[in-house]
Amino acid sequence: MTKTRRDRILVVDDEQNARELFAAVLSQAGYVAEVAGDGFEAIAKLAQVRPDLVLSDVQMPGMRGPDLIQHVRKEAGDIPVILITGTETRDLCTAAEGYGAIACMEKPVNLEDLLWTIESALACQRDRDYAEAANAR
């Protein structure tokens, strides 16, 4: 099956090296990668970028990843959000679903696992969108 459109992913991380790494990996995998340096910049980009998925660091100055999820839900509905944590404990990853994240991964992130998680989340989102469209008919 040929991809007719490229999924757009918004990468949110206050560490420039992490943003650049994730953006490069995502671009190489065929995604359109947009970046934001913090939660506030991400909120500003939500409407203009219209991402299919958000990949966000948990611990950022000014706004943590879980707080960003609330804004994503308000501004962009139920698009998948994956949290990445480098400083929090495993407990946060366990509680991430309560925040509305579909997954939480610990740094250093295994990039193959990240790409698999992203593709799985996008496939589930496409299935939900298809089912909603079919039910609306």
Number of C-alpha atoms within 10 A of each C-alpha: 3 4 7 6 9 12 16 19 24 25 26 30 26 18 12 13 10 16 22 15 12 23 21 15 16 22 16 11 10 14 16 18 23 20 22 19 18 23 27 15 12 23 17 12 16 16 12 8 15 15 20 20 22 27 24 31 30 29 19 16 12 9 13 15 25 23 13 23 25 14 16 22 14 10 14 18 10 14 18 24 29 25 26 25 20 14 11 13 10 14 8 18 20 11 13 22 16 11 17 18 21 16 20 24 21 18 13 10 13 10 13 10 11 20 14 11 17 22 14 12 20 17 12 13 17 13 12 12 12 12 11 11 10 9 8 7 5
